[in-house]
Amino acid sequence: MSITKQLYTIAVTGLNNTDNPGPGVPVIRSLREAKTFDVRIVGLAYENLEPGIYMPGICDKVYQIPYPSSGAEDFMNRLKEIHAREKLDFIFPNFDAELYTFIISEKELAEMGIKTFLPTLQQFESRHKSVLEKFGEQNGLDVPRGKNISSYADILNVKHEFAFPVLVKGKFYDAYLAYTEAQVTEHYNKISAKWGLPVIIQEFVRGTEVNVIALGDGSGEIIGAVPMRKQYITDKGKAWGGITISDEKLLALTRKMFKTSKWRGGMELEIIKTNQDKYFVIEINPRIPAWVYLATAAGQNLPEAVINMAMGQQVKPFESYEIGKMFIRYSFDLIGNLEDFANLSITGEL
């Protein structure tokens, strides 16, 4: 006798599966492979050319939504329109820049019957790149020295305070290596125009980049964690290939950080492992990363666990993952119809 599983209608953002991919598509792939429930996926797109809109087998329905920068009221009004039609059970936001709006609207969403599973506002604010050193001190992590800059005058002081090369980072996204003051200025102009101020200067640490995807229950316990080593990195610093690794020291560092911070929800730690076997945390992303499907393939379906915890289910921590599991990204030409593009552009849905 077959058992009918619960069907959840889940809205997912981050459908921009480009050379700077959002986590939306791999999150959806993971949800569709969930063993404990079935899903109907409602894609939420900011742009009408996000590839996840048109990929077969990804979204059951797509709606265009305004950028959070348009204001929380406009953003929430659009979500209310979508919810009235789709009866959403859960929203899975996947961009740093939208998380603030979702976090401050969590209570309002809950009153509408829409669940989320997000860090608190204090947790979200505490790990910004601009205050990462302080977060490291509070949670026992080694973090490269950094400085926030907001003017050309600040750029002139970089050469006196840091040894080149240095990393120049945006407060949300983008990171570039600069070998000269002129390159710092070039990257500063590009990043500040796109993401605003401050721009962060960070000491460059030589070593191997390793990342950890992890999920916390909000009480200090980790539900799952999978480390990987980047095998191929794009000019935007994104992993285009990676492999799961065995590194107990890295996992112990992650468990310690979650225990101290009591992080709720998904997180990615970007870490440089030096030749002296020292670990420097260079970035903490407050959500599930775009390589989440590697963790799913290795035996830890973290998006499935997120949904079950949000729905009040008892979720046992994952005990293991498959070591040596690889992922490689690739380009693929999607063929579509102008009619679909026009419908989304005109009506805001597809």
Contacts in CASP RR format, 6 or more apart in sequence:
PFRMAT RR
TARGET T0000
AUTHOR 0000-0000-0000
METHOD contacts of the structure
MODEL  1
MSITKQLYTIAVTGLNNTDNPGPGVPVIRSLREAKTFDVRIVGLAYENLE
PGIYMPGICDKVYQIPYPSSGAEDFMNRLKEIHAREKLDFIFPNFDAELY
TFIISEKELAEMGIKTFLPTLQQFESRHKSVLEKFGEQNGLDVPRGKNIS
SYADILNVKHEFAFPVLVKGKFYDAYLAYTEAQVTEHYNKISAKWGLPVI
IQEFVRGTEVNVIALGDGSGEIIGAVPMRKQYITDKGKAWGGITISDEKL
LALTRKMFKTSKWRGGMELEIIKTNQDKYFVIEINPRIPAWVYLATAAGQ
NLPEAVINMAMGQQVKPFESYEIGKMFIRYSFDLIGNLEDFANLSITGEL
5 36 0 8 1.000
5 37 0 8 1.000
5 38 0 8 1.000
6 36 0 8 1.000
6 37 0 8 1.000
6 38 0 8 1.000
7 37 0 8 1.000
7 38 0 8 1.000
7 39 0 8 1.000
7 40 0 8 1.000
8 37 0 8 1.000
8 38 0 8 1.000
8 39 0 8 1.000
8 40 0 8 1.000
8 89 0 8 1.000
8 90 0 8 1.000
8 307 0 8 1.000
8 311 0 8 1.000
9 39 0 8 1.000
9 40 0 8 1.000
9 42 0 8 1.000
9 86 0 8 1.000
9 87 0 8 1.000
9 88 0 8 1.000
9 89 0 8 1.000
9 90 0 8 1.000
10 31 0 8 1.000
10 39 0 8 1.000
10 40 0 8 1.000
10 41 0 8 1.000
10 42 0 8 1.000
10 88 0 8 1.000
10 89 0 8 1.000
10 90 0 8 1.000
10 91 0 8 1.000
10 92 0 8 1.000
10 307 0 8 1.000
11 41 0 8 1.000
11 42 0 8 1.000
11 43 0 8 1.000
11 44 0 8 1.000
11 82 0 8 1.000
11 86 0 8 1.000
11 88 0 8 1.000
11 90 0 8 1.000
11 91 0 8 1.000
11 92 0 8 1.000
11 114 0 8 1.000
12 24 0 8 1.000
12 27 0 8 1.000
12 28 0 8 1.000
12 31 0 8 1.000
12 41 0 8 1.000
12 42 0 8 1.000
12 43 0 8 1.000
12 44 0 8 1.000
12 59 0 8 1.000
12 91 0 8 1.000
12 92 0 8 1.000
12 94 0 8 1.000
13 24 0 8 1.000
13 43 0 8 1.000
13 44 0 8 1.000
13 45 0 8 1.000
13 46 0 8 1.000
13 65 0 8 1.000
13 91 0 8 1.000
13 92 0 8 1.000
13 93 0 8 1.000
13 94 0 8 1.000
13 95 0 8 1.000
13 98 0 8 1.000
14 22 0 8 1.000
14 23 0 8 1.000
14 24 0 8 1.000
14 25 0 8 1.000
14 44 0 8 1.000
14 45 0 8 1.000
14 46 0 8 1.000
14 50 0 8 1.000
14 94 0 8 1.000
14 95 0 8 1.000
15 22 0 8 1.000
15 24 0 8 1.000
15 25 0 8 1.000
15 43 0 8 1.000
15 44 0 8 1.000
15 45 0 8 1.000
15 50 0 8 1.000
15 51 0 8 1.000
15 52 0 8 1.000
15 53 0 8 1.000
15 58 0 8 1.000
15 59 0 8 1.000
15 62 0 8 1.000
16 22 0 8 1.000
16 46 0 8 1.000
16 47 0 8 1.000
16 50 0 8 1.000
16 51 0 8 1.000
16 52 0 8 1.000
17 24 0 8 1.000
17 25 0 8 1.000
17 50 0 8 1.000
17 51 0 8 1.000
17 52 0 8 1.000
17 55 0 8 1.000
18 51 0 8 1.000
19 234 0 8 1.000
19 236 0 8 1.000
19 238 0 8 1.000
20 173 0 8 1.000
20 234 0 8 1.000
20 236 0 8 1.000
20 238 0 8 1.000
21 238 0 8 1.000
21 290 0 8 1.000
21 329 0 8 1.000
22 94 0 8 1.000
22 95 0 8 1.000
22 290 0 8 1.000
23 94 0 8 1.000
23 287 0 8 1.000
23 288 0 8 1.000
23 289 0 8 1.000
23 290 0 8 1.000
23 292 0 8 1.000
24 52 0 8 1.000
24 92 0 8 1.000
24 94 0 8 1.000
24 290 0 8 1.000
25 51 0 8 1.000
25 52 0 8 1.000
25 55 0 8 1.000
25 58 0 8 1.000
26 290 0 8 1.000
26 291 0 8 1.000
26 292 0 8 1.000
26 293 0 8 1.000
26 296 0 8 1.000
27 92 0 8 1.000
27 94 0 8 1.000
27 288 0 8 1.000
27 292 0 8 1.000
27 303 0 8 1.000
28 41 0 8 1.000
28 58 0 8 1.000
28 59 0 8 1.000
29 58 0 8 1.000
29 293 0 8 1.000
29 296 0 8 1.000
30 292 0 8 1.000
30 293 0 8 1.000
30 296 0 8 1.000
30 301 0 8 1.000
30 302 0 8 1.000
30 303 0 8 1.000
30 304 0 8 1.000
31 39 0 8 1.000
31 41 0 8 1.000
31 92 0 8 1.000
31 303 0 8 1.000
31 304 0 8 1.000
31 307 0 8 1.000
32 39 0 8 1.000
32 41 0 8 1.000
32 57 0 8 1.000
33 296 0 8 1.000
33 301 0 8 1.000
33 304 0 8 1.000
34 301 0 8 1.000
34 303 0 8 1.000
34 304 0 8 1.000
34 307 0 8 1.000
35 301 0 8 1.000
35 304 0 8 1.000
36 304 0 8 1.000
36 308 0 8 1.000
36 313 0 8 1.000
37 304 0 8 1.000
37 307 0 8 1.000
37 308 0 8 1.000
40 60 0 8 1.000
40 61 0 8 1.000
41 58 0 8 1.000
41 59 0 8 1.000
41 60 0 8 1.000
41 61 0 8 1.000
42 59 0 8 1.000
42 60 0 8 1.000
42 61 0 8 1.000
42 62 0 8 1.000
42 63 0 8 1.000
42 82 0 8 1.000
42 86 0 8 1.000
42 88 0 8 1.000
43 53 0 8 1.000
43 59 0 8 1.000
43 61 0 8 1.000
43 62 0 8 1.000
43 63 0 8 1.000
44 62 0 8 1.000
44 63 0 8 1.000
44 65 0 8 1.000
44 82 0 8 1.000
44 91 0 8 1.000
45 52 0 8 1.000
45 53 0 8 1.000
45 62 0 8 1.000
45 63 0 8 1.000
45 64 0 8 1.000
45 65 0 8 1.000
45 344 0 8 1.000
46 64 0 8 1.000
46 65 0 8 1.000
46 66 0 8 1.000
46 67 0 8 1.000
48 64 0 8 1.000
48 341 0 8 1.000
48 344 0 8 1.000
48 345 0 8 1.000
49 341 0 8 1.000
51 334 0 8 1.000
52 58 0 8 1.000
52 59 0 8 1.000
53 59 0 8 1.000
53 62 0 8 1.000
53 344 0 8 1.000
53 350 0 8 1.000
54 334 0 8 1.000
54 336 0 8 1.000
54 340 0 8 1.000
55 334 0 8 1.000
61 86 0 8 1.000
61 349 0 8 1.000
61 350 0 8 1.000
62 344 0 8 1.000
62 349 0 8 1.000
62 350 0 8 1.000
63 78 0 8 1.000
63 82 0 8 1.000
63 348 0 8 1.000
63 349 0 8 1.000
64 344 0 8 1.000
64 348 0 8 1.000
64 349 0 8 1.000
65 75 0 8 1.000
65 78 0 8 1.000
65 79 0 8 1.000
65 82 0 8 1.000
66 74 0 8 1.000
66 75 0 8 1.000
66 78 0 8 1.000
67 75 0 8 1.000
68 75 0 8 1.000
68 97 0 8 1.000
68 98 0 8 1.000
68 100 0 8 1.000
68 101 0 8 1.000
69 97 0 8 1.000
71 101 0 8 1.000
72 101 0 8 1.000
72 104 0 8 1.000
72 105 0 8 1.000
75 101 0 8 1.000
75 105 0 8 1.000
76 105 0 8 1.000
76 108 0 8 1.000
79 91 0 8 1.000
79 109 0 8 1.000
79 114 0 8 1.000
80 112 0 8 1.000
82 88 0 8 1.000
83 112 0 8 1.000
83 114 0 8 1.000
88 113 0 8 1.000
88 114 0 8 1.000
89 113 0 8 1.000
89 114 0 8 1.000
89 115 0 8 1.000
89 311 0 8 1.000
90 114 0 8 1.000
90 115 0 8 1.000
90 116 0 8 1.000
90 307 0 8 1.000
90 310 0 8 1.000
90 311 0 8 1.000
91 102 0 8 1.000
91 109 0 8 1.000
91 114 0 8 1.000
91 115 0 8 1.000
91 116 0 8 1.000
92 303 0 8 1.000
92 306 0 8 1.000
93 99 0 8 1.000
93 102 0 8 1.000
93 116 0 8 1.000
93 118 0 8 1.000
93 287 0 8 1.000
94 287 0 8 1.000
94 288 0 8 1.000
95 287 0 8 1.000
96 172 0 8 1.000
96 173 0 8 1.000
96 285 0 8 1.000
96 286 0 8 1.000
96 287 0 8 1.000
97 172 0 8 1.000
97 173 0 8 1.000
99 118 0 8 1.000
99 119 0 8 1.000
99 124 0 8 1.000
99 286 0 8 1.000
99 287 0 8 1.000
100 121 0 8 1.000
100 124 0 8 1.000
102 109 0 8 1.000
102 116 0 8 1.000
102 118 0 8 1.000
103 118 0 8 1.000
103 119 0 8 1.000
103 120 0 8 1.000
103 121 0 8 1.000
103 124 0 8 1.000
104 121 0 8 1.000
106 116 0 8 1.000
106 118 0 8 1.000
109 115 0 8 1.000
109 116 0 8 1.000
110 116 0 8 1.000
115 310 0 8 1.000
115 311 0 8 1.000
116 310 0 8 1.000
117 264 0 8 1.000
117 265 0 8 1.000
117 306 0 8 1.000
117 307 0 8 1.000
117 309 0 8 1.000
117 310 0 8 1.000
118 124 0 8 1.000
118 264 0 8 1.000
118 265 0 8 1.000
119 263 0 8 1.000
119 264 0 8 1.000
119 265 0 8 1.000
119 266 0 8 1.000
119 267 0 8 1.000
119 286 0 8 1.000
120 264 0 8 1.000
123 261 0 8 1.000
123 262 0 8 1.000
123 263 0 8 1.000
123 264 0 8 1.000
123 286 0 8 1.000
124 286 0 8 1.000
125 131 0 8 1.000
126 134 0 8 1.000
126 135 0 8 1.000
126 138 0 8 1.000
126 261 0 8 1.000
127 135 0 8 1.000
127 284 0 8 1.000
127 286 0 8 1.000
128 171 0 8 1.000
129 169 0 8 1.000
129 170 0 8 1.000
129 171 0 8 1.000
129 200 0 8 1.000
129 202 0 8 1.000
129 283 0 8 1.000
130 148 0 8 1.000
130 171 0 8 1.000
130 198 0 8 1.000
130 200 0 8 1.000
132 143 0 8 1.000
132 146 0 8 1.000
132 281 0 8 1.000
132 283 0 8 1.000
132 284 0 8 1.000
133 143 0 8 1.000
133 145 0 8 1.000
133 146 0 8 1.000
135 141 0 8 1.000
135 143 0 8 1.000
135 284 0 8 1.000
136 142 0 8 1.000
136 143 0 8 1.000
136 281 0 8 1.000
137 143 0 8 1.000
138 260 0 8 1.000
138 261 0 8 1.000
139 256 0 8 1.000
139 257 0 8 1.000
139 260 0 8 1.000
139 261 0 8 1.000
140 256 0 8 1.000
140 257 0 8 1.000
140 260 0 8 1.000
141 253 0 8 1.000
141 257 0 8 1.000
141 281 0 8 1.000
142 278 0 8 1.000
142 279 0 8 1.000
142 280 0 8 1.000
142 281 0 8 1.000
143 280 0 8 1.000
143 281 0 8 1.000
143 282 0 8 1.000
144 202 0 8 1.000
144 203 0 8 1.000
144 204 0 8 1.000
144 205 0 8 1.000
144 272 0 8 1.000
144 280 0 8 1.000
144 282 0 8 1.000
145 162 0 8 1.000
145 202 0 8 1.000
145 203 0 8 1.000
146 200 0 8 1.000
146 201 0 8 1.000
146 202 0 8 1.000
146 203 0 8 1.000
147 154 0 8 1.000
147 158 0 8 1.000
147 161 0 8 1.000
147 162 0 8 1.000
147 200 0 8 1.000
147 201 0 8 1.000
148 198 0 8 1.000
148 199 0 8 1.000
148 200 0 8 1.000
148 201 0 8 1.000
149 155 0 8 1.000
149 158 0 8 1.000
149 188 0 8 1.000
149 198 0 8 1.000
149 199 0 8 1.000
149 200 0 8 1.000
149 201 0 8 1.000
150 197 0 8 1.000
150 198 0 8 1.000
150 199 0 8 1.000
152 185 0 8 1.000
152 188 0 8 1.000
155 181 0 8 1.000
155 184 0 8 1.000
155 185 0 8 1.000
155 188 0 8 1.000
156 181 0 8 1.000
158 166 0 8 1.000
158 181 0 8 1.000
158 184 0 8 1.000
158 201 0 8 1.000
159 181 0 8 1.000
162 201 0 8 1.000
162 203 0 8 1.000
163 203 0 8 1.000
164 178 0 8 1.000
164 179 0 8 1.000
164 180 0 8 1.000
165 177 0 8 1.000
165 178 0 8 1.000
165 179 0 8 1.000
165 204 0 8 1.000
166 177 0 8 1.000
166 178 0 8 1.000
166 184 0 8 1.000
166 201 0 8 1.000
166 202 0 8 1.000
166 203 0 8 1.000
166 204 0 8 1.000
167 175 0 8 1.000
167 176 0 8 1.000
167 177 0 8 1.000
167 178 0 8 1.000
167 200 0 8 1.000
167 201 0 8 1.000
167 202 0 8 1.000
167 203 0 8 1.000
167 204 0 8 1.000
167 282 0 8 1.000
168 175 0 8 1.000
168 176 0 8 1.000
168 177 0 8 1.000
168 178 0 8 1.000
168 183 0 8 1.000
168 184 0 8 1.000
168 187 0 8 1.000
168 188 0 8 1.000
168 191 0 8 1.000
168 199 0 8 1.000
168 200 0 8 1.000
168 201 0 8 1.000
169 175 0 8 1.000
169 176 0 8 1.000
169 191 0 8 1.000
169 199 0 8 1.000
169 200 0 8 1.000
169 201 0 8 1.000
169 202 0 8 1.000
169 283 0 8 1.000
170 191 0 8 1.000
170 194 0 8 1.000
170 195 0 8 1.000
170 196 0 8 1.000
170 199 0 8 1.000
170 200 0 8 1.000
171 195 0 8 1.000
171 196 0 8 1.000
171 197 0 8 1.000
171 198 0 8 1.000
171 199 0 8 1.000
171 200 0 8 1.000
172 195 0 8 1.000
173 195 0 8 1.000
174 190 0 8 1.000
174 191 0 8 1.000
174 194 0 8 1.000
174 195 0 8 1.000
174 236 0 8 1.000
175 237 0 8 1.000
175 283 0 8 1.000
176 183 0 8 1.000
176 187 0 8 1.000
176 190 0 8 1.000
176 191 0 8 1.000
177 204 0 8 1.000
178 184 0 8 1.000
178 186 0 8 1.000
178 187 0 8 1.000
184 201 0 8 1.000
187 199 0 8 1.000
188 199 0 8 1.000
191 199 0 8 1.000
192 199 0 8 1.000
202 282 0 8 1.000
205 272 0 8 1.000
205 274 0 8 1.000
205 280 0 8 1.000
205 282 0 8 1.000
206 272 0 8 1.000
206 274 0 8 1.000
206 275 0 8 1.000
207 272 0 8 1.000
207 273 0 8 1.000
207 274 0 8 1.000
207 275 0 8 1.000
208 229 0 8 1.000
208 272 0 8 1.000
208 273 0 8 1.000
209 229 0 8 1.000
209 230 0 8 1.000
209 233 0 8 1.000
209 270 0 8 1.000
209 271 0 8 1.000
209 272 0 8 1.000
209 273 0 8 1.000
210 227 0 8 1.000
210 228 0 8 1.000
210 229 0 8 1.000
210 230 0 8 1.000
210 245 0 8 1.000
210 247 0 8 1.000
210 250 0 8 1.000
210 271 0 8 1.000
210 272 0 8 1.000
210 273 0 8 1.000
211 227 0 8 1.000
211 228 0 8 1.000
211 229 0 8 1.000
211 230 0 8 1.000
211 239 0 8 1.000
211 268 0 8 1.000
211 269 0 8 1.000
211 270 0 8 1.000
211 271 0 8 1.000
211 289 0 8 1.000
211 291 0 8 1.000
212 225 0 8 1.000
212 226 0 8 1.000
212 227 0 8 1.000
212 228 0 8 1.000
212 250 0 8 1.000
212 251 0 8 1.000
212 254 0 8 1.000
212 268 0 8 1.000
212 269 0 8 1.000
212 271 0 8 1.000
213 225 0 8 1.000
213 226 0 8 1.000
213 228 0 8 1.000
213 266 0 8 1.000
213 267 0 8 1.000
213 268 0 8 1.000
213 288 0 8 1.000
213 289 0 8 1.000
213 291 0 8 1.000
213 292 0 8 1.000
213 295 0 8 1.000
213 302 0 8 1.000
214 222 0 8 1.000
214 224 0 8 1.000
214 225 0 8 1.000
214 226 0 8 1.000
214 254 0 8 1.000
214 258 0 8 1.000
214 266 0 8 1.000
214 267 0 8 1.000
214 268 0 8 1.000
214 269 0 8 1.000
215 222 0 8 1.000
215 223 0 8 1.000
215 224 0 8 1.000
215 225 0 8 1.000
215 265 0 8 1.000
215 266 0 8 1.000
215 267 0 8 1.000
215 288 0 8 1.000
215 302 0 8 1.000
215 305 0 8 1.000
215 306 0 8 1.000
216 222 0 8 1.000
216 223 0 8 1.000
216 224 0 8 1.000
216 258 0 8 1.000
216 263 0 8 1.000
216 264 0 8 1.000
216 265 0 8 1.000
216 266 0 8 1.000
216 267 0 8 1.000
217 223 0 8 1.000
217 264 0 8 1.000
217 265 0 8 1.000
217 309 0 8 1.000
217 315 0 8 1.000
218 262 0 8 1.000
218 263 0 8 1.000
218 264 0 8 1.000
218 265 0 8 1.000
219 262 0 8 1.000
220 258 0 8 1.000
220 259 0 8 1.000
220 261 0 8 1.000
220 262 0 8 1.000
220 263 0 8 1.000
221 258 0 8 1.000
221 259 0 8 1.000
221 317 0 8 1.000
222 254 0 8 1.000
222 255 0 8 1.000
222 258 0 8 1.000
222 317 0 8 1.000
223 302 0 8 1.000
223 305 0 8 1.000
223 309 0 8 1.000
223 315 0 8 1.000
223 317 0 8 1.000
223 318 0 8 1.000
224 300 0 8 1.000
224 302 0 8 1.000
224 305 0 8 1.000
224 317 0 8 1.000
224 318 0 8 1.000
225 251 0 8 1.000
225 254 0 8 1.000
225 255 0 8 1.000
225 300 0 8 1.000
225 318 0 8 1.000
226 244 0 8 1.000
226 294 0 8 1.000
226 295 0 8 1.000
226 298 0 8 1.000
226 300 0 8 1.000
226 321 0 8 1.000
227 244 0 8 1.000
227 245 0 8 1.000
227 247 0 8 1.000
227 250 0 8 1.000
227 251 0 8 1.000
227 254 0 8 1.000
228 239 0 8 1.000
228 242 0 8 1.000
228 243 0 8 1.000
228 244 0 8 1.000
228 245 0 8 1.000
228 291 0 8 1.000
228 294 0 8 1.000
229 242 0 8 1.000
229 243 0 8 1.000
229 245 0 8 1.000
230 239 0 8 1.000
230 241 0 8 1.000
230 242 0 8 1.000
231 239 0 8 1.000
231 241 0 8 1.000
231 242 0 8 1.000
231 243 0 8 1.000
231 326 0 8 1.000
232 239 0 8 1.000
232 240 0 8 1.000
232 241 0 8 1.000
232 242 0 8 1.000
232 328 0 8 1.000
233 239 0 8 1.000
233 240 0 8 1.000
234 240 0 8 1.000
238 290 0 8 1.000
239 290 0 8 1.000
239 291 0 8 1.000
240 328 0 8 1.000
240 329 0 8 1.000
241 326 0 8 1.000
241 327 0 8 1.000
241 328 0 8 1.000
241 329 0 8 1.000
242 291 0 8 1.000
242 294 0 8 1.000
242 326 0 8 1.000
242 327 0 8 1.000
242 328 0 8 1.000
243 324 0 8 1.000
243 325 0 8 1.000
243 326 0 8 1.000
243 327 0 8 1.000
244 294 0 8 1.000
244 295 0 8 1.000
244 298 0 8 1.000
244 321 0 8 1.000
244 322 0 8 1.000
244 323 0 8 1.000
244 324 0 8 1.000
244 325 0 8 1.000
244 326 0 8 1.000
245 323 0 8 1.000
245 324 0 8 1.000
246 323 0 8 1.000
249 277 0 8 1.000
249 279 0 8 1.000
250 271 0 8 1.000
250 273 0 8 1.000
250 279 0 8 1.000
253 271 0 8 1.000
253 279 0 8 1.000
254 269 0 8 1.000
257 263 0 8 1.000
257 269 0 8 1.000
258 267 0 8 1.000
265 306 0 8 1.000
266 286 0 8 1.000
266 287 0 8 1.000
266 288 0 8 1.000
266 302 0 8 1.000
266 306 0 8 1.000
267 284 0 8 1.000
267 285 0 8 1.000
267 286 0 8 1.000
267 287 0 8 1.000
268 284 0 8 1.000
268 285 0 8 1.000
268 287 0 8 1.000
268 288 0 8 1.000
268 289 0 8 1.000
269 281 0 8 1.000
269 283 0 8 1.000
269 284 0 8 1.000
270 281 0 8 1.000
270 282 0 8 1.000
270 283 0 8 1.000
270 284 0 8 1.000
270 285 0 8 1.000
271 279 0 8 1.000
271 280 0 8 1.000
271 281 0 8 1.000
271 282 0 8 1.000
272 279 0 8 1.000
272 280 0 8 1.000
272 282 0 8 1.000
273 279 0 8 1.000
274 280 0 8 1.000
288 302 0 8 1.000
288 303 0 8 1.000
288 306 0 8 1.000
291 327 0 8 1.000
292 302 0 8 1.000
292 303 0 8 1.000
293 327 0 8 1.000
294 325 0 8 1.000
294 326 0 8 1.000
294 327 0 8 1.000
295 301 0 8 1.000
295 302 0 8 1.000
295 321 0 8 1.000
296 302 0 8 1.000
296 303 0 8 1.000
297 322 0 8 1.000
297 325 0 8 1.000
297 327 0 8 1.000
298 321 0 8 1.000
298 322 0 8 1.000
298 323 0 8 1.000
298 324 0 8 1.000
298 325 0 8 1.000
299 318 0 8 1.000
299 320 0 8 1.000
299 321 0 8 1.000
299 322 0 8 1.000
300 318 0 8 1.000
300 321 0 8 1.000
305 315 0 8 1.000
305 318 0 8 1.000
308 315 0 8 1.000
309 315 0 8 1.000
340 350 0 8 1.000
343 349 0 8 1.000
343 350 0 8 1.000
344 350 0 8 1.000
END
